[in-house]
Amino acid sequence: MLFTYKYIKHDIEKLQGFLDFLFYDVWLVAEGDFDAEKLNGNPDLKQIYIDFGNADFKWGNFFNSSIEQIYSEFEKIKDDKFKLELIDLYDANNNVEVLCNDKSKLPISYAEIKARYSDLEKAINDFYSKLYGTESPFNLDAFGQLNKKLIPSHYEAFMTDNNEEVCPFCGILPIKGNNHSYREAYDHYLPKGLYPFNALNFKNLAPMCHECNSTYKLTDDPIYEDYKKIDPLKKENNRQLAFYPYSENHPELEIKVELTSKDIKNLKPTDITLEIKSAGNEEQIESWKRVFGIEERYKALCCNKNEGLEWFNAVVDGFENAKEMGVTDFAKWVDLKLREAGRNKLSNYGFLKAQFLTECRDKGILNAST
């Protein structure tokens, strides 16, 4: 990532609080038949459950029946060791920062639960897969209307504190802010289809440009290159560090562009070597490049006639105009343009544009006779 977001506190977190209560205080200690009394520790949730039971509508029935079914499956488990393991694994799946920064911490996947308790996995998957989206029971009035009210409210507050209006995952495309009538989608950074229990954890949800979200990342996993091919018994293999979207200590990245061709008008991606460095963050950079197609996208920008070539031409053409005002030193002119390009790294691809033009200068492509 080029930069990270600032995490904000918001009422939307109460939904994850309901789920935490269900896991720790209801499902994990399941014993006997389920009834409303099992929810005594959370009066708000208990009343919602009772109200849903007295009404007859699809998503209220779905919510009640789902938490009852998961309770039933937990009640069947007599392996206390597994339940104790689940406590740590539930915590791990929801501590996204630790998973990104510590390879010794291992999440639990749906596949692992299925291998041990297939009925439990099905019940959890059926429930959690619908918690975020248009079919979520949390869209009901009783929960505050997730899609209609809570997410728009969160997004407005989020963009007030995170107002760069550039996608931090690519730095290429804008992010819609509070001056827009629409918003960007939130991405599940650790895919909700792979990992249970964090579908509504907003430390695992981050606004992302459409290209990053729907073209490149999709369901790719930042902390494993290909989780589906990893033996659950050896899942420490191929673990990868990754940038955490809400880190308070994100490193400065050094980007270097190297050209192997001087034919600037017909530049191809194979003519470009891209190096991204930050001491001690090699794995995080590789994960970022893999998940978001960074090398492909940055090279494509440099080869684009309306971007890379235009950056080049703007310097050359600008000098011709500047000569009319008495500017005669091309080298100093180029240095000025390079400083301008790199002054704001998030404006007009400054983080890449400055490096591209620097390489053009150093390779002798950008010179007084151009």
C-alpha positions in Angstrom: 0.0 0.0 0.0 1.1 3.5 -0.6 -0.5 4.7 2.6 -2.9 3.4 5.2 -6.3 4.4 6.5 -7.0 5.7 10.0 -9.5 3.4 11.8 -12.5 5.1 13.2 -14.9 4.1 16.1 -18.5 3.9 15.1 -21.9 2.5 16.1 -21.6 -0.1 13.4 -19.2 -2.0 15.6 -22.1 -3.0 17.8 -23.0 -5.6 15.2 -19.7 -7.4 15.7 -20.3 -7.1 19.4 -23.5 -9.1 19.0 -21.6 -11.8 17.1 -18.8 -11.8 19.7 -21.4 -12.4 22.4 -23.1 -15.2 20.5 -19.7 -17.0 20.0 -18.2 -16.6 23.5 -21.3 -16.6 25.7 -23.8 -18.7 23.9 -22.4 -21.1 21.3 -19.2 -22.0 22.9 -20.9 -22.9 26.2 -23.9 -24.6 24.5 -25.6 -27.0 26.8 -29.2 -28.2 26.6 -31.9 -26.8 24.4 -31.7 -23.2 23.1 -34.2 -20.6 24.3 -34.3 -16.8 24.8 -32.8 -17.2 28.3 -29.5 -18.1 26.7 -29.3 -14.5 25.6 -29.7 -13.0 29.1 -26.2 -11.6 29.0 -27.2 -9.3 26.1 -30.6 -7.8 26.8 -30.7 -5.9 23.5 -30.1 -9.0 21.5 -32.5 -11.0 23.6 -35.3 -8.6 22.9 -34.5 -8.6 19.2 -34.7 -12.5 19.2 -38.0 -12.4 21.0 -39.4 -9.8 18.7 -38.4 -11.8 15.6 -40.0 -14.8 17.1 -43.3 -13.0 17.5 -43.2 -11.8 13.9 -43.1 -13.8 10.7 -40.7 -12.3 8.2 -37.9 -13.9 6.2 -34.8 -12.4 7.6 -35.9 -12.3 11.2 -36.7 -16.0 10.9 -33.3 -16.6 9.2 -31.4 -14.8 12.1 -33.2 -16.7 14.8 -33.0 -20.1 13.1 -29.3 -19.6 12.3 -28.2 -18.8 15.8 -30.3 -21.7 17.1 -28.7 -24.1 14.5 -25.2 -23.1 15.3 -26.0 -23.5 19.0 -27.2 -27.0 18.3 -24.1 -27.9 16.4 -21.8 -26.6 19.2 -23.9 -28.5 21.8 -23.1 -31.7 20.0 -19.3 -31.2 20.3 -17.9 -32.9 23.3 -14.3 -32.2 22.5 -13.4 -29.4 25.0 -9.9 -29.1 23.5 -11.4 -28.2 20.1 -13.6 -25.5 21.7 -10.6 -24.1 23.5 -8.7 -24.0 20.3 -11.6 -22.2 18.7 -11.3 -19.4 21.2 -7.8 -18.6 20.0 -8.7 -19.1 16.4 -11.8 -16.9 16.6 -9.5 -14.2 18.2 -7.0 -14.7 15.4 -9.5 -14.4 12.6 -10.6 -11.1 14.0 -7.2 -9.7 14.8 -6.3 -8.8 11.3 -3.4 -6.6 12.3 -1.7 -9.5 14.0 -2.3 -11.9 11.1 -0.7 -9.4 8.7 2.3 -8.8 10.9 3.0 -12.2 12.5 3.4 -15.3 10.5 3.3 -17.5 13.6 -0.3 -16.6 14.1 -2.5 -18.9 12.0 -6.2 -18.2 11.1 -8.8 -20.9 10.8 -10.6 -21.5 7.5 -14.0 -22.9 6.7 -12.2 -25.9 5.1 -10.5 -26.8 8.4 -13.8 -26.7 10.4 -15.5 -28.7 7.7 -12.8 -31.4 7.9 -13.6 -31.9 11.6 -17.3 -30.9 12.0 -18.9 -30.6 8.6 -22.4 -29.8 10.0 -20.9 -27.0 12.2 -19.1 -25.6 9.2 -22.2 -25.6 7.2 -24.3 -23.8 9.8 -21.6 -21.2 10.4 -21.0 -20.7 6.7 -24.7 -20.4 5.9 -25.0 -17.7 8.6 -21.9 -15.6 8.1 -22.0 -15.7 4.3 -25.2 -13.6 4.4 -24.3 -11.2 7.2 -22.8 -8.6 4.8 -24.8 -7.6 1.7 -28.3 -7.0 0.5 -29.6 -10.2 2.2 -28.2 -9.5 5.6 -30.6 -9.8 8.6 -28.6 -6.8 9.9 -30.4 -4.7 7.3 -33.6 -5.0 9.5 -34.7 -2.0 11.6 -34.0 -3.9 14.8 -30.3 -3.8 14.0 -30.2 -0.2 12.7 -30.4 -1.0 9.0 -26.9 -1.9 8.0 -26.9 -1.0 4.3 -29.4 1.9 4.4 -28.1 3.8 7.5 -25.1 2.3 9.3 -22.8 1.9 6.4 -23.5 5.3 4.8 -23.1 6.9 8.3 -19.8 5.0 8.8 -18.6 5.9 5.3 -19.2 9.6 5.8 -17.4 9.6 9.2 -14.6 7.5 7.7 -14.1 9.8 4.7 -14.0 12.8 7.0 -10.9 11.4 8.7 -9.5 9.7 5.6 -9.9 12.5 3.0 -7.0 11.8 0.5 -9.7 10.6 -2.0 -7.1 8.3 -3.6 -7.2 4.5 -3.3 -4.3 3.5 -1.0 -4.1 0.0 -2.4 -3.0 1.2 -5.9 -2.6 5.0 -5.8 -4.0 5.1 -9.3 -7.7 5.6 -9.1 -9.7 8.1 -6.9 -11.9 7.1 -4.0 -15.3 8.7 -3.7 -15.4 11.0 -0.8 -18.0 13.1 1.0 -18.5 15.4 -2.0 -20.0 12.4 -4.0 -23.5 11.0 -3.8 -22.2 7.5 -4.2 -19.5 5.6 -2.2 -16.9 2.9 -2.9 -17.5 -0.7 -1.8 -15.9 -2.0 1.3 -13.5 -5.0 0.7 -13.1 -7.9 3.0 -9.3 -7.7 3.2 -9.1 -11.3 4.5 -11.7 -13.0 2.2 -14.9 -13.7 4.1 -15.4 -16.8 1.8 -12.2 -18.3 3.3 -12.3 -17.3 6.9 -15.2 -17.4 9.3 -16.2 -15.0 12.0 -14.9 -11.7 10.5 -17.6 -10.8 7.9 -18.7 -7.7 10.0 -15.4 -6.8 11.6 -14.6 -3.3 10.2 -10.9 -3.9 10.9 -11.2 -6.4 8.1 -13.3 -4.0 5.9 -11.8 -1.1 3.9 -13.1 1.1 1.1 -11.3 0.3 -2.1 -11.5 1.5 -5.7 -13.6 -0.6 -8.1 -10.5 -1.7 -10.1 -8.7 -3.0 -7.0 -11.7 -4.6 -5.5 -13.5 -6.2 -8.5 -10.7 -6.7 -11.1 -7.5 -7.5 -9.3 -8.1 -8.5 -5.6 -11.4 -10.4 -5.9 -11.0 -13.2 -3.4 -7.2 -13.2 -3.3 -5.7 -13.7 0.2 -3.0 -11.2 1.3 -1.6 -13.6 3.9 -1.4 -16.8 1.7 -0.4 -17.0 -1.9 -3.0 -19.8 -2.5 -4.7 -21.0 0.6 -6.8 -23.6 -1.2 -3.6 -25.5 -2.1 -2.2 -25.5 1.4 -2.4 -28.6 3.6 -4.4 -27.5 6.7 -2.0 -29.6 8.8 0.9 -27.6 7.5 -0.7 -24.2 7.0 2.3 -22.4 8.4 3.9 -23.1 5.0 3.6 -20.3 2.5 2.3 -17.8 5.1 3.1 -14.3 4.0 3.3 -11.0 5.8 1.0 -8.3 4.4 0.4 -4.6 4.8 -2.4 -3.9 7.4 -4.8 -1.3 6.0 -5.2 0.4 9.3 -1.5 0.3 10.5 -0.3 3.4 12.4 3.3 2.8 11.3 3.2 2.3 7.5 6.7 2.3 5.9 7.8 4.7 3.2 8.2 2.9 -0.1 11.0 3.5 -2.6 9.9 3.0 -6.2 12.4 2.9 -9.0 11.7 2.6 -12.7 14.3 1.3 -15.1 13.9 1.4 -18.9 15.7 -1.0 -21.3 14.5 0.9 -24.4 14.9 4.5 -25.4 11.9 4.3 -27.9 9.7 6.3 -25.6 6.9 6.5 -28.2 6.6 2.7 -28.5 7.4 1.7 -24.9 6.2 -1.8 -23.9 5.8 -3.3 -20.4 8.7 -5.7 -21.2 10.9 -2.6 -21.6 10.3 -1.6 -18.0 11.8 -3.0 -14.8 10.0 -1.9 -11.6 11.6 -2.1 -8.2 9.7 -1.3 -5.0 11.7 -1.4 -1.8 11.4 -0.8 1.9 13.9 -2.3 4.3 12.4 -5.1 6.3 9.1 -5.1 4.3 10.0 -7.3 1.4 7.2 -9.9 2.0 4.6 -7.2 2.6 5.6 -5.6 -0.8 5.4 -9.0 -2.6 1.9 -9.6 -1.1 0.7 -6.2 -2.2 2.1 -6.6 -5.7 0.6 -10.0 -6.1 -2.9 -9.2 -4.8 -3.4 -5.8 -6.5 -1.4 -6.4 -9.8 0.8 -3.5 -9.0 3.6 -4.2 -11.4 1.3 -4.7 -14.4 -0.7 -1.6 -13.6 2.3 0.7 -13.0 4.0 -0.5 -16.1 0.8 0.0 -18.1 0.7 3.6 -16.9 4.2 4.3 -18.0 3.4 2.9 -21.5 0.1 4.7 -21.8 0.2 7.5 -24.4 -2.1 9.6 -22.3 0.0 9.1 -19.2 3.7 8.1 -19.5 4.2 9.5 -22.9 2.2 12.6 -22.0 4.4 13.1 -18.9 7.4 13.1 -21.1 5.9 15.3 -23.8 4.7 17.8 -21.2 8.3 18.4 -20.1 9.6 18.8 -23.6 6.7 21.0 -24.9 6.8 23.0 -21.7 10.5 23.8 -22.3 9.7 25.1 -25.8 7.1 27.5 -24.3 9.5 28.4 -21.5 12.2 29.4 -24.0 9.9 32.2 -25.1 10.1 33.6 -21.6 13.9 33.4 -21.5 14.5 29.9 -20.0 17.6 28.4 -21.8 18.9 25.7 -19.4 17.1 22.5 -20.3 18.8 20.5 -17.5 17.6 23.0 -14.9 14.1 22.9 -16.5 14.0 19.1 -16.2 15.1 19.3 -12.6 12.3 21.7 -11.9 9.7 19.5 -13.5 11.0 16.4 -11.6 10.6 18.3 -8.3 7.1 19.4 -9.3 6.2 15.8 -10.2 7.3 14.4 -6.9 6.0 17.1 -4.7 2.7 15.5 -4.1 3.0 11.7 -4.5 -0.7 11.1 -4.5 -1.5 13.8 -7.1 -1.4 12.8 -10.8 0.6 9.6 -10.0 3.4 11.7 -8.6 4.9 8.6 -6.8 5.4 7.0 -10.2 5.6 10.0 -12.6 8.7 11.5 -10.9 10.6 8.1 -11.0 9.6 7.6 -14.7 10.8 11.0 -15.7 14.0 10.7 -13.6 14.8 7.5 -15.5 14.1 9.2 -18.8 16.6 11.9 -17.8 19.2 9.5 -16.5 19.0 7.3 -19.7 19.5 10.3 -21.9 16.1 10.1 -23.4 15.0 13.4 -21.9 17.6 15.8 -23.2 17.9 19.2 -24.9 17.8 17.6 -28.4 14.6 15.6 -27.7 
